[in-house]
Each structure stands twice: as structure tokens, then as C-alpha cells.
Amino acid sequence: MHPTEAPLALLDEAAIAGAELRQDPYDYAFVDRAIDPGLKDAVLSHAPRIPDRGSYGLPDLRYGPRFGAVVRDLLSPRFRTLVERKFDMDLSPYPPVIVMMGNTTGHYNEGHAHPDSKHKIVTVLLGFSREWPHERGRLRVLRSSDREDYAFEFAPEFGRMLMFRVCDHSWHGFLPQKGQRMSLQLCYVDSPWYVRSEYWRHSVSAFAKSVPVLRKLIEYAPR
């Protein structure tokens, strides 16, 4: 790290740096406590309120300063350096985009297996659920497009972080489960254009979900 870089405010740098890089079925690392559990109440009290299913772009979310401190950590050059070192790659050409999920309805099409867009370089997922007592709904690192064919899974609870290098077989997903499933996704992507398009797409979706009739249609739309 450059000595002039400010230290991370809430993310646990040592835990993230020390997480093992696993390579089966693709390059990923899991951090059980990327944020001190003692900070849970303080951070979640300032987290955005997301009443509907699906993901919302960061510009469309309102949140308090403690949650904002986590966001600043994630968007900082210091955190990017941690990710670069983990995957032995230069991420400086790739801008970040952040979206956040708040709830799942349990419909069959939620959590579908996917490898992530070809525009994404590295994906970082960070849980913000206060608790997740369910067997279903755990995020799975998959070996294929079959959601039962998994190498690793974890509950999307506060402070749990998964990061992975996106490739044509970086399959991941979860089995449908209704609940308050708070999870933030940070992606380093291939262009500012893609950042703008992602935020625009999620902004349109957020507006549609604010209209009762459209929200009902979206609930049953394929994912």
C-alpha cells in the first residue's frame, strides 16, 4: 500500500488480505468477517431501506454515514489494491459499479445460476443481512449452471464477503428463499459506459417498482 493512502475505516484489511485464493472451480476468495461483527448494529442502522425484490444502483439508494463509510472503503484505491493483490492483476483501468439487493420473494426464478456479464472483470459480494437462518438462499459458488452442483456456499450475513475473477464459467447463484436478503455487489467493469448503463438500467427498474401495477408484473418476470 502507498504510505499516503488512508487506512480502511470499517473493512478489516488484514482479514481480506489473508483470505485464501481458491481456484476450484474458478478463482475466488471468501472472507468470513470482512467487517467486525461488533459494528453490525451501527452499520445496519444506517443501511438503505429496500422494500422490493431485485437490485438497486448505488445512486438510487439513501443511507447514513456509517453505511457510507463501508461504501467509501469499497470504492477506495486501498481496497482495490487488496483485490489486485488477491488476483495478481491490475484493476486501475476498470471503474467500479455498486448495486444492492434488499429482499427476495422466493419465486423460482430468483438466484438463477449465471457466470456474470462479460463486461465485469472482478465481482465482490458483501452480505448485510442481520441474520439468515434459512437453508436455502445461501450464495453458492457453482461448478456448472446447475444450482445443486456447488463447490462452496455461505449465508449472506453481515460482513461475509466473496470475491471472484469473472470468466465464462464463474457460475454462482442461490436456491429461492423468501426473506430480507441484504447483499451489496461491487464490480470492476470494462468501461465507464457500462457503469452508466448499469445505473440507468437499475434506475428505470427502481422507478417501475415504485408503481404498484408494474411492481406486480416485475415480481413474476423471468430473471
C-alpha positions in Angstrom: 0.0 0.0 0.0 1.2 3.5 -0.7 2.0 5.2 2.7 -0.1 8.2 1.9 -3.3 6.2 1.4 -5.8 6.5 4.2 -6.4 3.2 6.1 -9.8 1.5 5.6 -12.3 2.8 8.1 -14.5 -0.3 8.6 -13.4 -3.1 6.4 -10.9 -5.5 8.0 -7.8 -5.1 5.8 -5.9 -8.0 7.5 -8.8 -10.4 7.1 -9.3 -9.6 3.4 -5.6 -9.7 2.7 -5.3 -13.1 4.5 -8.2 -14.8 2.7 -7.1 -17.9 0.8 -7.3 -17.7 -3.0 -9.2 -20.8 -4.1 -9.0 -22.0 -7.7 -11.7 -24.7 -7.9 -13.9 -24.3 -9.9 -12.6 -20.7 -10.6 -10.6 -18.1 -8.8 -12.4 -16.9 -5.7 -11.7 -15.9 -2.1 -14.1 -15.9 0.9 -13.8 -13.6 4.0 -15.9 -14.7 6.9 -15.5 -11.4 8.8 -14.7 -8.6 6.4 -16.3 -6.2 8.9 -16.0 -6.6 12.7 -19.3 -8.2 13.9 -19.3 -5.6 16.7 -20.1 -3.0 14.2 -23.2 -4.7 12.9 -25.9 -2.7 14.7 -24.2 0.6 14.0 -23.8 -0.1 10.2 -27.2 -1.7 9.7 -28.9 1.2 11.5 -27.6 3.4 8.6 -28.2 0.9 5.8 -30.6 1.7 3.0 -34.2 0.5 3.2 -35.0 -1.6 0.2 -38.7 -2.7 0.2 -38.8 -4.7 -3.1 -37.0 -7.5 -4.8 -34.2 -7.1 -7.2 -31.1 -4.9 -7.1 -30.8 -1.1 -6.9 -28.0 1.1 -8.1 -26.0 3.0 -5.5 -27.1 6.4 -6.8 -30.8 5.4 -6.1 -30.1 4.4 -2.5 -30.3 6.6 0.6 -28.2 5.6 3.6 -26.5 7.1 6.6 -22.8 7.9 7.3 -21.9 4.5 8.9 -23.0 2.5 5.9 -21.5 5.3 3.8 -18.1 4.6 5.4 -18.3 1.0 4.2 -19.1 2.2 0.6 -16.1 4.6 0.7 -13.9 1.8 1.8 -15.1 -0.4 -1.1 -14.6 2.4 -3.6 -11.1 3.3 -2.3 -7.8 2.7 -4.1 -6.7 0.9 -0.9 -9.4 -1.8 -1.2 -8.8 -2.1 -5.0 -5.2 -2.8 -4.2 -6.2 -5.6 -1.9 -8.3 -7.2 -4.7 -5.5 -6.7 -7.2 -3.0 -8.5 -4.9 -5.5 -11.3 -4.4 -5.9 -12.0 -8.1 -2.5 -10.8 -9.2 -3.9 -8.3 -11.7 -4.1 -4.6 -12.4 -7.6 -3.1 -11.9 -6.7 0.5 -12.4 -8.3 0.7 -15.9 -11.6 -0.7 -14.7 -14.2 1.6 -12.9 -16.3 0.2 -10.1 -20.1 -0.1 -10.1 -22.2 -0.9 -7.0 -25.7 -2.4 -6.8 -27.6 -3.7 -3.7 -30.2 -6.3 -3.1 -32.6 -6.0 -0.2 -35.2 -8.8 -0.4 -36.1 -12.0 -2.2 -39.6 -13.3 -2.8 -38.8 -17.0 -3.0 -40.0 -17.2 -6.6 -38.4 -20.0 -8.7 -36.5 -17.6 -11.0 -34.6 -15.8 -8.2 -31.0 -16.7 -7.7 -30.7 -18.3 -11.1 -27.2 -19.6 -12.0 -25.1 -17.2 -14.1 -21.4 -16.5 -14.7 -21.7 -12.7 -14.7 -21.6 -10.3 -17.6 -18.6 -10.4 -19.9 -18.2 -6.7 -19.1 -17.3 -7.5 -15.5 -13.7 -8.2 -14.5 -13.9 -8.9 -10.8 -17.1 -9.2 -8.6 -17.1 -8.6 -4.9 -20.2 -9.6 -2.9 -20.7 -8.4 0.7 -23.5 -9.6 3.0 -25.6 -7.2 5.1 -28.4 -9.5 6.3 -28.8 -9.2 10.1 -29.3 -13.0 10.1 -30.0 -15.7 7.6 -31.4 -18.8 9.3 -32.6 -20.5 6.2 -31.0 -23.5 4.5 -32.0 -22.1 1.1 -30.9 -18.7 -0.2 -27.2 -19.2 0.6 -24.9 -17.9 -2.1 -23.3 -20.8 -4.0 -20.0 -21.0 -5.9 -21.1 -23.4 -8.7 -19.3 -25.8 -10.9 -22.0 -25.5 -13.7 -25.3 -23.9 -14.4 -26.9 -26.4 -12.0 -27.6 -24.7 -8.7 -27.2 -28.0 -6.9 -23.7 -28.5 -8.3 -21.8 -26.3 -5.9 -18.3 -26.2 -4.5 -18.9 -23.7 -1.7 -21.8 -21.8 -0.1 -22.3 -19.2 2.6 -25.2 -17.3 4.2 -25.4 -13.7 3.1 -25.0 -12.4 6.6 -23.4 -9.2 7.8 -19.7 -8.8 6.9 -19.3 -12.0 4.9 -17.5 -11.3 1.6 -17.0 -13.3 -1.6 -14.7 -12.0 -4.4 -14.1 -13.8 -7.7 -12.5 -13.3 -11.0 -15.2 -13.3 -13.7 -14.8 -15.8 -16.5 -17.0 -17.9 -18.8 -17.5 -20.5 -16.0 -17.7 -18.3 -12.9 -21.2 -19.7 -12.2 -22.9 -18.6 -9.0 -26.5 -18.4 -7.6 -28.7 -19.5 -4.8 -31.9 -21.5 -4.3 -35.1 -19.4 -4.0 -36.0 -18.4 -0.5 -38.2 -15.5 0.7 -36.6 -13.2 3.2 -34.7 -9.9 3.8 -31.6 -10.8 1.9 -29.3 -7.7 2.1 -26.3 -8.0 -0.2 -24.1 -5.5 -1.9 -22.3 -6.2 -5.2 -19.3 -4.3 -6.3 -17.9 -5.0 -9.8 -14.9 -3.7 -11.6 -16.1 -3.3 -15.2 -14.6 -2.7 -18.5 -15.7 0.8 -19.2 -17.4 4.0 -17.9 -20.1 3.3 -20.4 -21.0 0.1 -18.7 -21.2 1.9 -15.3 -23.6 4.4 -16.8 -25.7 1.7 -18.4 -25.9 -0.4 -15.2 -27.0 2.6 -13.1 -29.5 3.7 -15.8 -31.0 0.2 -16.1 -31.4 -0.2 -12.3 -32.8 3.4 -12.0 -35.5 2.5 -14.6 -36.2 -0.7 -12.7 -36.5 1.2 -9.4 -39.0 3.6 -10.9 -41.1 0.7 -12.3 -41.1 -1.0 -8.9 -42.5 2.2 -7.3 -45.6 1.8 -9.5 -47.9 -0.8 -8.0 -49.1 -2.4 -11.2 -45.7 -2.5 -12.7 -44.2 -3.9 -9.5 -46.6 -6.8 -9.6 -45.5 -7.6 -13.1 -41.9 -7.4 -12.2 -42.3 -9.8 -9.4 -43.2 -12.6 -11.8 -40.9 -11.6 -14.6 -38.1 -14.0 -15.6 -34.7 -13.2 -14.2 
